[in-house]
Every structure is written in structure tokens, then in C-alpha cells.
Amino acid sequence: MSTKLNVLEHVMVPDHKIMSEEEVSTLFSTYKITSEHLPKIYHDEPAVKIIGAKVGDVVRTIRISHTAGRAESYRLVVKRPKK
């Protein structure tokens, strides 16, 4: 018997969303950055695979915290380097 685990349903995993091109453009112009300035996330991470993000997409992560409130972060999806 096989059951699939959706990591996004776990209480400790923040919400992950693929940003639209317009949202990414706004992000870059607001902070005067490029995609090279963003932290990276690998294309084969479970949350990235579940939301269907592809290499080059920007993923918005939203965390809710009792101390910090709502915190957003952004990551560029990249291919994992070969060993």
C-alpha cells in the first residue's frame, strides 16, 4: 500500500506559491535586485515539486509566526548541481 505525503500540509512547512512574471518584475523593481540576488531552492525539493515550479521560477514562501507576524521570502528555483 502506497500513500503519498504532501509536505505542504505539514504544520511546520510554510505556504509556497509560484510568482507570476508581473509579481517578479514588481519584486525586482521594488528592491532593485535581479534573480541572482535571490536565495536559491532546488528544483527537486518536495515543496517545489508539489507546486509544479520549474527552473527559473520564483517561489514566494509565507510564514506565520507568533513573534514576527507574517513573513514573506523569495527564492529562485535552480537545478541541483551534479556530484
SULSULPE-V761175 format. One line per field, one symbol per residue. ss: DSSP state (h for helix, s for strand, l for the rest). psi: psi as a letter, one per 30 degrees, with the letter a starting at -180 (. if undefined). A space follows every 50 residues. Layout:
BEGIN
ss=???
psi=???
END
This chain:
BEGIN
ss=llllllhhhlllllssssllhhhhhhhhhhhlllhhhlsssslllhhhhh hllllllsssssssslllsssssssssslllll
psi=kkkkkjfffkffklkkkkkleeeeeeeeeeghllfffkllkkfgkeeeee fgklkflkkkkjkkkeefbkkklkkkklkkkk.
END
